[in-house]
Amino acid sequence: MDSTPANPSAAESLHSLLASNHEISEFLNELAKLAASQVIGGENALCGILLSRNKRTTVVGHSSQYAKQLDEIQAGFDEGPCLEAQATQMVLQVSDARHETRWPDYMATVRDSEIRSVLAVPLTLDDKATGALNFYAINTGTFDEESIAHAQRFASLASLAVTVALRIVISEEVAQDRQKAMESRTAIDIAVGVIMAQKACSQEEAFDILTEVSSHQNIKVRDLARNLVASIGKTQPTTVFEE
């Protein structure tokens, strides 16, 4: 009986990728490489991932520098199959770039390259982001009905993985914002205490003085507070207690 393990399925590969301790950028690059190998295969398989978040579209994952370049050109023109797939949640295909009339500026650049077929498949994410996988091939008519269906199945699985990864990133960003807010609050509280001691005034009066100086000097209250504390303690204030 053959005991050689079978090649991992797309779901198993995605699960393994998500479970690994990757930074988000590395995770998305590895996801693009996996997508390219799963959907197209071969040495010339190319895939890029575009995400729109906070009203900004960025190239966030790519199977190679060439794929990244092709996606960056698309983002630069603000037109192309991947961007439209994001916006419409529809699969878009270019069978032969030499005769494609949609997205004229972008396709003019593609025609100057060796790329002839393009397939854009939307990712189904939450309401905070949209995304799409962009597959590139050097042969015309690369993406038939079977390969498109395969790409859609992979995108469905990839959408779950990207959603989880984005939620992790958002949680980390919220934690970082909370920490920055705590540090700002610490500096302001200490600065208010210093002013109360110097001016023999109430906490409210000290804060009013701080905000008035901030306005006159055109500097944020938190930055003014840090500068004041640093001028006395010779170091920037730190938050001793954290959540």
C-alpha positions as CSV (number, residue, x, y, z in Angstrom):
1,M,0.0,0.0,0.0
2,D,1.4,3.4,-1.0
3,S,2.0,5.5,2.1
4,T,3.1,8.6,0.3
5,P,0.9,11.5,1.5
6,A,-1.3,13.2,-1.1
7,N,-0.7,16.8,-2.1
8,P,-2.5,19.1,0.3
9,S,-5.8,20.5,-0.9
10,A,-6.3,24.2,-1.4
11,A,-8.3,24.3,1.9
12,E,-5.5,22.5,3.8
13,S,-2.8,24.8,2.2
14,L,-4.8,27.9,3.2
15,H,-5.3,26.6,6.7
16,S,-1.6,25.9,7.1
17,L,-0.8,29.4,5.7
18,L,-3.2,31.2,8.0
19,A,-1.9,29.2,11.0
20,S,1.7,30.2,10.3
21,N,3.2,33.1,12.1
22,H,3.4,35.5,9.1
23,E,3.2,39.2,9.0
24,I,0.1,40.2,6.9
25,S,2.2,41.3,3.9
26,E,4.1,38.0,3.9
27,F,0.8,36.1,4.3
28,L,-0.7,37.8,1.3
29,N,2.4,37.2,-0.8
30,E,2.3,33.5,0.0
31,L,-1.4,33.5,-0.7
32,A,-0.8,35.0,-4.1
33,K,1.8,32.3,-4.8
34,L,-0.6,29.6,-3.7
35,A,-3.3,31.0,-5.9
36,A,-1.1,31.1,-8.9
37,S,0.0,27.5,-8.5
38,Q,-3.5,26.2,-7.7
39,V,-5.3,28.0,-10.5
40,I,-2.7,28.2,-13.3
41,G,0.3,26.1,-12.4
42,G,3.7,26.2,-14.1
43,E,6.7,28.5,-13.8
44,N,4.9,31.4,-15.6
45,A,1.9,31.5,-13.3
46,L,1.3,35.0,-12.0
47,C,-1.1,36.3,-9.4
48,G,-1.6,39.6,-7.7
49,I,-4.0,40.6,-4.9
50,L,-5.6,44.1,-4.7
51,L,-7.4,45.3,-1.5
52,S,-9.4,48.4,-1.0
53,R,-9.6,49.5,2.6
54,N,-10.3,52.9,4.2
55,K,-11.1,54.1,0.6
56,R,-7.6,53.2,-0.5
57,T,-6.7,50.6,-3.1
58,T,-3.3,49.0,-2.6
59,V,-1.3,46.1,-4.1
60,V,-1.0,43.9,-1.0
61,G,0.1,40.5,-2.3
62,H,1.9,39.2,-5.4
63,S,3.4,35.9,-6.5
64,S,6.4,37.7,-8.1
65,Q,7.7,41.2,-8.7
66,Y,6.3,41.0,-12.2
67,A,2.8,40.4,-10.9
68,K,3.3,43.3,-8.5
69,Q,4.3,45.6,-11.3
70,L,1.3,44.6,-13.4
71,D,-1.1,45.3,-10.5
72,E,0.6,48.6,-9.6
73,I,0.2,49.7,-13.2
74,Q,-3.5,48.9,-13.0
75,A,-3.9,50.7,-9.7
76,G,-2.0,53.7,-11.1
77,F,-4.4,53.9,-14.1
78,D,-7.3,53.4,-11.7
79,E,-8.8,51.0,-14.3
80,G,-8.6,47.4,-15.1
81,P,-10.2,44.0,-14.6
82,C,-9.2,43.5,-11.0
83,L,-10.4,46.9,-9.9
84,E,-13.7,46.4,-11.7
85,A,-14.1,42.9,-10.2
86,Q,-13.7,44.5,-6.8
87,A,-16.3,47.1,-7.5
88,T,-18.9,44.8,-9.2
89,Q,-18.1,41.5,-7.5
90,M,-18.1,39.9,-10.9
91,V,-15.6,37.6,-12.5
92,L,-13.9,39.4,-15.5
93,Q,-11.8,37.7,-18.2
94,V,-9.5,38.9,-20.9
95,S,-9.0,36.2,-23.4
96,D,-6.6,38.0,-25.7
97,A,-5.1,41.3,-24.6
98,R,-4.2,42.2,-28.2
99,H,-7.9,42.6,-29.0
100,E,-9.3,43.8,-25.6
101,T,-11.1,47.2,-25.9
102,R,-12.0,47.7,-22.2
103,W,-9.7,49.6,-19.9
104,P,-7.8,51.2,-22.8
105,D,-5.0,52.8,-20.9
106,Y,-4.2,49.8,-18.8
107,M,-4.6,47.3,-21.7
108,A,-2.2,49.4,-23.9
109,T,0.5,48.7,-21.3
110,V,-0.4,45.0,-21.0
111,R,-0.1,44.6,-24.8
112,D,3.4,45.9,-24.5
113,S,4.2,43.0,-22.2
114,E,4.2,39.3,-22.8
115,I,0.9,38.9,-20.9
116,R,-2.0,37.8,-23.1
117,S,-4.7,36.5,-20.8
118,V,-6.1,38.0,-17.5
119,L,-8.6,36.7,-15.1
120,A,-9.9,38.8,-12.2
121,V,-11.9,37.1,-9.4
122,P,-13.5,39.1,-6.6
123,L,-12.9,38.2,-2.9
124,T,-15.9,38.2,-0.6
125,L,-14.8,40.1,2.4
126,D,-16.7,42.0,5.2
127,D,-18.1,45.5,4.8
128,K,-14.8,47.1,5.7
129,A,-12.8,45.9,2.7
130,T,-13.1,44.7,-0.9
131,G,-10.5,42.7,-2.8
132,A,-9.8,40.6,-5.9
133,L,-7.3,38.0,-7.2
134,N,-5.7,38.9,-10.6
135,F,-4.3,36.0,-12.6
136,Y,-2.0,36.6,-15.6
137,A,-0.9,34.2,-18.3
138,I,1.3,34.5,-21.3
139,N,-0.9,32.4,-23.6
140,T,-4.2,33.6,-25.1
141,G,-7.4,31.8,-24.0
142,T,-5.8,30.4,-20.9
143,F,-8.9,30.6,-18.7
144,D,-11.7,28.3,-19.9
145,E,-14.9,27.6,-18.0
146,E,-13.2,24.9,-15.9
147,S,-10.3,27.0,-14.8
148,I,-12.6,30.0,-14.1
149,A,-14.8,27.7,-11.9
150,H,-11.6,26.5,-10.1
151,A,-10.5,30.1,-9.6
152,Q,-13.9,31.0,-8.1
153,R,-13.7,28.0,-5.7
154,F,-10.2,29.0,-4.6
155,A,-11.3,32.7,-4.2
156,S,-14.2,31.5,-2.0
157,L,-11.7,29.8,0.3
158,A,-9.2,32.6,0.1
159,S,-11.9,35.1,1.1
160,L,-12.3,33.4,4.5
161,A,-8.5,33.4,5.1
162,V,-8.1,37.1,4.1
163,T,-11.1,38.0,6.2
164,V,-9.5,36.4,9.3
165,A,-6.1,38.0,8.5
166,L,-7.7,41.4,8.2
167,R,-9.5,41.0,11.5
168,I,-6.2,40.2,13.2
169,V,-4.7,43.3,11.6
170,I,-7.6,45.5,12.7
171,S,-7.4,44.2,16.2
172,E,-3.7,45.0,16.3
173,E,-4.3,48.5,15.0
174,V,-7.0,49.1,17.6
175,A,-4.6,47.9,20.3
176,Q,-1.9,50.2,19.0
177,D,-4.3,53.2,18.8
178,R,-5.4,52.5,22.4
179,Q,-1.8,52.4,23.5
180,K,-1.0,55.7,21.8
181,A,-4.1,57.2,23.4
182,M,-3.0,56.0,26.8
183,E,0.5,57.5,26.2
184,S,-1.0,60.8,25.1
185,R,-3.3,60.9,28.1
186,T,-0.3,60.1,30.4
187,A,1.7,63.0,29.0
188,I,-1.2,65.4,29.3
189,D,-2.0,64.4,32.9
190,I,1.6,64.9,34.0
191,A,1.8,68.2,32.2
192,V,-1.4,69.4,33.9
193,G,0.0,68.4,37.2
194,V,3.2,70.4,36.5
195,I,1.2,73.5,35.6
196,M,-1.0,73.1,38.7
197,A,2.1,73.0,40.8
198,Q,3.7,76.0,39.1
199,K,0.6,78.2,38.9
200,A,-1.1,77.0,42.1
201,C,-4.3,76.5,40.1
202,S,-7.0,73.9,39.6
203,Q,-6.8,70.9,37.3
204,E,-9.4,72.5,35.0
205,E,-7.5,75.8,34.9
206,A,-4.2,74.0,34.2
207,F,-5.7,72.2,31.3
208,D,-7.1,75.5,29.9
209,I,-3.6,77.0,30.1
210,L,-2.2,74.0,28.2
211,T,-4.8,74.2,25.5
212,E,-4.4,78.0,25.1
213,V,-0.6,77.7,24.7
214,S,-1.2,74.8,22.3
215,S,-3.4,77.0,20.2
216,H,-1.0,80.0,20.2
217,Q,2.0,77.8,19.3
218,N,0.0,75.8,16.7
219,I,1.1,72.5,18.2
220,K,-1.1,69.6,19.3
221,V,-1.9,69.4,23.0
222,R,-0.3,66.0,23.4
223,D,2.9,67.1,21.7
224,L,3.1,70.2,23.8
225,A,2.5,68.1,26.9
226,R,5.3,65.7,25.9
227,N,7.7,68.6,25.4
228,L,6.9,70.1,28.7
229,V,7.3,66.8,30.6
230,A,10.6,66.1,28.7
231,S,12.0,69.5,29.5
232,I,11.5,68.8,33.2
233,G,12.2,65.0,33.4
234,K,14.8,65.0,30.6
235,T,13.0,62.0,29.0
236,Q,9.7,61.5,27.2
237,P,6.8,60.4,29.5
238,T,5.9,56.7,29.5
239,T,2.8,54.8,30.4
240,V,3.6,52.6,33.4
241,F,0.3,50.7,33.6
242,E,-1.0,49.0,30.5
243,E,-4.2,47.0,29.8
